[in-house]
């Protein structure tokens, strides 16, 4: 092999890589392993673009079942008799004799296995089994009409039922003498019996099918047995060979082309009642997104390969020699190791994070909703920004109802996020400071008691609170009435404003222990010398808290406070399990949003309640994403702990 460097030839490597990814690596740079991998990757992508399958869609379920296998045996024989096939009698006779031989031999083998099993376990019972089947088999098979394929098939399955029933009866007499190994042997013998019958029938049915197809093709009657084929040469050739097909090779209908086309069209109506062949718009959208990710990976690799070829060419020309195997290995371990190591993570993120996000966003631009646009019974269509117009318009068919509801829910979501975050945080701060005071006895006991609400599953706690706060039968109202503190029950969860206040108060009870734990941990890291110096300077407790405790704790926990705020915007559990979004308002019937619903619980209702409004829910998801992510990132990046990398 010539290893002499030709600069003019080496400079062609990036150009060659533009046309075929591995070509420049193999021919011009002598990077064989990398070139072969890249070439195979490109070939796979090209095959997925070019080669595909053309579907042949049956018009109904019976046609689909017909296309799954050969036509009915009796139907084929009748057709061939009507057309005077010369060797039909020999085919039918051979079929009958072969099936009879296979069935009878397999049946005797099966019965022998059963009898051998029972004789081994109990001699007397084994003799009874032998006598039972000796009496049963001759009469059973002599009654079969071997000339009638229907009768043969019925006889086979009747025989299976008879043997299984007898085995169950005899097995009950063995009690604790059952042996799994022999039971498995009997089962295998039964399966072999069915398989031999099916193999014998299929072998001669293929002969009949081939003869039928050739006869129909010669007489121009192919539609008689291939009425669901589209008449192309491939289908007719398959039918002439006695095969049934539901698709054949087609160019430029590969998986990638089909998936991208499906993403663009979201399917088209099919003249079929077979669900398998009806276009499913949602699956087509997901497949299209998968292909977009694959193509993105391909084009990134393609661009990186050209850039890498250019850099390697310059290095080869500079040193006037091709890299050795050892140099290549060292280069991969030093320069490419990071890329190789992070690639699996990037691929997983692309498929399991990016695709769900894109899918949620794409649904917002469709009419995916019940009852008229739920696949596979009906298709989903692209509608552009119509859903956004519906959400924000003050006119139109909704009369601005969606816009008003969105404004109300969004405002309450913001209020809820602010109050639930600050109340829990500062309540936790208060108890953390109090329990740090030296005058508090056994503070560990108090901390343990305060942590209990956080340790109990939130869903369980909220269900209990919902019962305690029941306006009519709740223990809290009944206790207050009993002691004559109030004259009638307080509508904790049935009045819109009171329900919001109740929600915030209950959330404090559940959420403040977490903040208390974090703040206590942060406070223990503050040096006592700072407090001693403050005391020497004459600072009181409040001044110590204001100048030392609060600034240092906030410096450490401000990022967590921001994350808590972002989490409370999507705090589905607190709202759903306590109030279920209620109480209802006049617009709840049409928009499904109650008075305490936040955006995330409203999205849940739109997707889970009837009617399903996935498109509107997706619009809300996009809005939450657009507002929440930039806000959280901006505030998080402005914190000193982030800038100084001291979180």
N, C-alpha and C positions, 0 to 999 in steps of 0.2 A: 504494500500500500504506500502510495506517495504522500509523505508528510511534509513536503516542501511547501512553504507558504507562498501563495500567489496573491499579492495584495488586491489586484483587480478582481480576482475571483471571490476573495473573502468579502469584499465590499458589496457583493451581490446578495449576501445572506439576508439582510433586512428586506430587500425587494422580493426574494424568493419566499420569505416567511409571510409576506402579504398575500401570496396566492395559495400557499399550502403551508400550514403552520410548521410541520416538521421538516419541510424540504430544506430550508436554510440551515437548520441545526444539523442535519445529517450530511448533506452534500458539501456545504461550504464551511461549516464550523467543526465538523466531525464530532458533534455531540449526539452520539447514537441513542443512548438511553432516553434522554430528554426528548430527542426528535421523534422517537418511536411512540412515546406516550402522547405527545402533542398531536402526532399524525392520527393515532387511533381515536383520540378525543374528537378531532375534526371530522373523521370518517363517520363516527357515530352520529354526530350532529347532522351531517349531510344526509345520512340515511333516514334519520327521523324527519327531515324536511321533505325528501323526495319520495320515499317508499311508504306506502300505507295500504289500507284495505278499503275496498269499496263495499259498503254494506248493501245487502239485499234484504229489504224490509218486508216481512210477511204482513198481509192485510188484517189478519185476525189471529186469535190464539190457536185455533185448529190448524191454520196454515203454518204457524210457527212450529207446532208439534210435528206436523207433517215433514217440515224441512229438517227436523232434528235427525231423522233416519230415513230408512227406505220406505217406499209406499207399502200399504197393507198387502200381506202375502196373498190373500184371497183375491184382492182387487187385481194384482199383477197376473195371477194365474188366469182369471176370467178374461183379462184383456188379451193375453197371449193365445188363449184358446180361440178367441174370436178372430185372431189374425193368423191362425193355423201355423204356429211356430213348429218347425219340423221336430226338434228334439225336446219339446216340452215334457212329453211323457217320461223320458229318461231323467230329466232334471227333477220332476216331482217325485218319481219313484225313489231316486237316490236320496232326495231330501227326507222322505218318509222313513226309509230304512235306516239312514244314518241317525236321525233323531231318535227313532225307537231303540236302536242299539245303545246310543249314548245315555238315554234316559234310564233304560232298564239296568245297564251295567252300573251307572252311578248310583241308582237307587239301592241296588243290592250292596254296593260298597258302603253306603251310608248306614243301612240297616245292620250290616255286619259290625260296624263300629259301635252302634248302639247296643247290640246284643253282647258283644265282647265286654263292654263296660259293665253291664249289669251282671253278667256271669262272674266277673272278677269280684264284684262287691257282694253278691248274694246268689248262690247257685240256684236256689229254687226260683227266685225272682227272675234270674237270667233265663231259665227254662220257660217261664211264663211269657217273657218278652219274645223269645224265639217262636213260641207257638202262636202268639198274637200276630206277628208279622208274617209267619208262614201262611196263615189263613188269609191275611189281608192282601198281600202283594199279588198273587195270581189273579184273584178276582178283580182287583183294582185295574190292573193293566190290560186285562182281556176286555174290559168294558170301554177302553179308549178307542175312539175312531181315529186312527192314525192318518187317514186321508184328509181330515178336517183340521187345518192349522189352529182354528179357534179352540176346538175340543182338546187338542194336544196341550195348548198353553193352559187351559183351565185345569186339565188333569195334573199338570206339573205342580201348579200352585195348590191344588187340593191335596196332592200327595204331601207337600211340605206342611200344610196345616195339620194333616192327619198325624204325621210323624211327631211334630212339635207337641200336639195335644197328648199323644201317647207317652212321650218322654216326660212331660209334666206330671202325668198320672203316676208313672212308675217312679219318678224321682221322689214324690211325696212318701213313697213306701220305704225309701232308704233312710229317712230321718237324718241322723248325724253321720251317715256313711258317705256323704257326697264328696266327690273328688274333683277339684277345679281343673286339674290337668286333663282328665278324661272328658270332662264337660267341654273343654276347649276343643278336644279332638272331635267330638260329635258335631260341634258347631262348624268346624272347618270342613268336615265331610258334607254337611248340609250346604255350605257355600259352594263347595266343589260341584255338588249336584246341580245347583242353579247355573253355575258358570258353564258347565259342559252343555247343558241344554241351550243356553244363550249362544255359545260358540257354534254349535251345530246348526242352529236356526239361522244365525247371521251369515255363516259361510254360504249356504245355499240360497238365502234371500239375496245375497249380492249377485249371485248368478242370475236369479230371476230379474233383479233390478236392472242389471246390465242388458239382458235380453229385451226387457221392456223398453228401456230408454232407446236402444238401437232401433227397435221396431217403430217407436213413436217418431223418432228423428227421421227415419226413412220415409214414413208416410206423411210427414209434415204435421204431426199431431203432438209435438213436444209440449204444448201448453196443457195437454191432458194430465201429464204427470209433473210438469214443471210450471204450473200456472203462476207461481210467485216469483219466478226468475225474470230478469229483465231482458232476456233474449240475447245477451252478448255471447260471443264465441267461447269465452272461458266457462261460462255457466253451462252451455250446451255440451261442451267437451266433458265437463265433470259429470253431467247427467248421463252422457253416452257411456261413461266408464262405470255407471252404477253408483255414483256418489251424490250425496246431497250437500250443497254448500250454502252458507249464509254470507259469503263475502269472498272476494278475490283480490289479488294484488292490483294496486292502482298507483300510477305515478303522481307525484305532487299532492298526495293526500296523506302524507306522513303524520305522525302524532303531533309534531310541532305546528305544521300548517293547519291541521284540523283543529287543534286547540286554539290557535290564534283566531281562526275564522269563527269558532264558537264563541270566543270572548267578544268579538265584534258584533255578531248577529244574535247571540244568546238563544240560538235554536230557531227552527221553523216548524210549522205544523206538519205532522206526518199522518199519512192515510193508513193508520194501523191502530188496533186496539191492544197490541202487545206492549205493556209498559216498558219492557226492556228496550224497545226500539224507539220509544218516544223521547224526544229531546228534553233533557232536564237542564233548564237554564242555569241553576245555581251550580251544578256540577261542572257545566261548561265554563262558567266564570272562574271557578277554582282551578280547573285544568289550564285555562288560559293564563292565569296568574303564575302557576307553576312553570309554564313554558317561558313566560317573561323572565322569571328568575334564572332559569337555565340559560336562556339567551344572554342575559346580563353577565352571568358568570363566563360564558363563552367569549363574549366580546372583550371583557376585562382581561381574560387570559390571552386573547388574540393581540390586544394592544401591548400587554406586558411582554409577550413573546417577541414582537417586533422591536420593542425598546431593548430587550435583553440581547437580541441578535446584533443590534447595532453596537451596544457596549462591548460584547464579546469580540466582535470583528475588530473594533478599534484596539482592544487589548492584544489580540493575536498579531495584528500588524505592528504594533508597538514593540512587542518582544520577539517578533519574527519566528514564532513557533506555536504549534497547537498545544493546548494543555494536555498534560498526561492524566491518566486515570486518578492518580493520587492528588494532583492539583485540582481536578474536577471535584473529587470528594471533599477536599478541604474547603473549596469555594462554597459548596452546598452547605457544609456544616457551619460555616461562618456567616456567609451572606444570605443564604436562602433558608436557614433553619427557622428563623423567626416567621417567615412567610408560611413555610410548611406547617409549623406548629399552630399558627392562628387560623389557617384556612378552614379546618373542620368547624371551629367555633363560628366563623363568619357564615359558612354554609348552613349550619343549624339555625343561626339567628335569621338568615334569609328565609328559610322555609317555615320556621315555627314562630317567628315574630313579625317579620315584614309582611308575609302573605296574609295572616289574619288582619293586620292593620289595613292593608290595601283592600282586602275583601270587604271589611266594614265600611271603608270609604266608598267603594264602588257601588255598594247597595244603595247609598244615598242618591245615586243618579239613575235609579230604576224605579219601577212601580211594583216592587216585590211586597205584596200585601194580600191579605185574604178579603173576600173570597174569590176574586176573579183572576188573581195572578200568583197562584201557588203551584209550582211544578210537582209531579209531572202532568197533572191533569190540564194545566194551562201554562203558557209561557210567560216569562218575564221580559219586559222591554226596557231599553234605555229611554229615559225621559228628560235627560239634561238637568237643568236647574229647577225643574218644576216643583220638586219637593221643598227646595229652599224658598221659592216664591210662596208656596202654601204656608210655610212656617212663619214667614215674616210679613206677608202682605196683609194689609188692613182691609182689602177688598176681596173679590172673588166669591166662590161658592161657600167658603167657610165664614165669610163676613168678618175676617180678622180674629176669629175665635182662637186659632192656633197661636197667633202672634201674642194675644193677650195672655193666654195660658203660659206660653214660654216666658214672657216677661215676669209673670208672677212666680213661676217655679224657679227661674234663674235668680231672681232677687232673693227668694227665700233660701236657695242653695248657698248664696254668698253669705247671707246673714247667719245661716246655720254653721257654715264652715268657720266663720270668724268667732262666733260665740262658743261653739263646741270646743274649738282649739284653745281659746284664751281662758275660758272658765276651767277646763280640765287642767291646763298648764299652771295657772296661777293658784288654783285650789291645791294642786299637788305641791306647788312652791310653798304655800302657806303652811301646810302640814309638815313638809320637810324641815322648814325653819323652826317650827314649834318643837318638833321632836328632837332637834339638835340642842335645844336649851338644856343646860345642866340641871335645871330645877325639875324637869320631867322625870318621874320615877318609872322604872321598867319601860323605857321607850320601845324596846324590842317587841313587847306584847302589843302595843298600839300599832306598830308597823305591821305586825302579822295580821291583826284584825282589819286594818285598812287595805291590805293586799288581797284579802279574800274575795271582794267583788270582782277583781281583775282575774283571779285564779279560776273562778266559776265560769263555764262556757257562756259567752255573751248571749247566745240565742236562748238558753234556759233562763237566764236572769231576766231578759226582756219579756219572755212569756209570763213569768211570775209577776212582774210589774204590771203587765197588761191586765191580769186578773185582779191584782190588788187595787188598781185604779179604775176598775169598772164603775161607771157612774151609778148603776142601780144596785148591783149585788156586791160591789167591791168592799173588802173589809175596811179599807181606809175611810170611805164615806160612812159606812155603817157605824164605825167606832166614833167618828166625829159627831154623828147625829145622836148616838147613844149618850154621849157626855154633853149633849146640847150645845156644842160649840158652833154647829151650823144647823139650820132648820131644814134644808134640803140638800141633796147630793150635789157636789161640785162636778161639773162636766169636764173631768180631766182630759178625756180623749174624744169627746163628742162635740166640743166647741172648737172652731178653727184656731182661734188665738190661744185658748187655754191648752190645746193639744201641743202647740209649738213650745209653750213655756214648759209644759210637762216633759216634753221630749228632751229639752236642754237640761232640765234638772236631773232626770234619770241618767242622761249621758254623763253628767258630772260624777254621779255615784259609781258608774262603771269605769270611767276613763281616768279619773284623777290618780289612782294608785300607780299607774304606769309612769306618769310624770313625777310623782313623789319619789319613786325608786331612782329614776334618772338623776333628779336634782340632788337627792341625798348622796348618790355616788359622786357627783361632781363637787359637792360641798366638802366631802371628806378629803378631796385632793388639795384644798386650799390650806396653805401653811398656817399654823397657829401663831407663828411669829408676826404675821400681818395684823391679826387681831390684838395681840399683845402690844404691838407698836401703836395701834389705834387707841387702845385704852390709856396708854401713857400720854398720848396727845390729847386726851380728854374726850374722845368720841363716845357717844352713847350707843345703845343697841341699834336704834334707827339709823344713825349715821354710819355705823359699821355695815349694816345691811345695804344701805344705799351706795356706799363708796367701795365696798369690798365684795360682799357676797353676790349681790345682783349683777354687777358688771362681769365678774369672772364666770359666773354660772351661764349668763346669756352668751358670753363669748364662746363657750363650749357647746351650748345647746341650741343656739339660734338655727343652725341647719336642721336639727331635729324638729324644732318648732315649725319650720317651713314645710318639712315633709309631713308633719302631722296635719297641717292645714290642707295640703294637697290630698292627703288620705281622707280627711273628713268631707271633702267635696264629693268623694266617691264612697262615703260610709253607708253602704246599702243596708247592712244588718240593723243598725240602730233604728232606722226609720221603718223598715219593713216589718220587723218582728214586734215592734211596740205599737205602732199605729196603722201599719199596712198602707201608709200614705193618706189615711183618712183624717178627719171626716170628709165626706164628699161635698162637692160644690156644684152649682148649676151646670158648669161646663164639663164635669167629670164624665158624664155619659158619652159625650162625643170625643173628648180628648183623653180620657182615662186618668187624668191627673187629679189627685186629691189635694187637700189643703196643706198637708205636711210632706207631700212628695218632693224629693229633691231630684235633680236631673237623672241620677243613676237609677233610682227606683222607678221613675217615670219611663225610662228606657226599658226596664224590666217588664213593666206592665204592657208596654206597646208590643213587645215581642212575645210575651207569654199569654196574655189575655186575648179573648176573641172580641172583635176581629184583630188579627195580627197585622201590625203596621211596621214591618221591618224597615221599610224605606224611611219613614219619619224617625224611627229610633236611630237609624244610622246617621241621619242629619244631626240629631242631638249629640251622638257620640263624637262626630267631627267637631262640633262646636266646643264640647268639653275639652277635647284634645287641643284645639287651637288656643283656647284660653289658658288651660292649666299648665301645659308643658312649658311654653315660653315664660310664664309667670314664675314657675318653680325654678327653672334654670337661671333666670335673671336674678332672682333674690338669693338663690343659693350661691351663685358665683360672686355676689357682692359681699358675702360674709368674710370677715377677716380670717376665720379658720380655714376657709377654702383657699384664699389668696396665699396664706402662709403655710398651707399644707399641714395644719396641726389639728386635724379633726380628732 
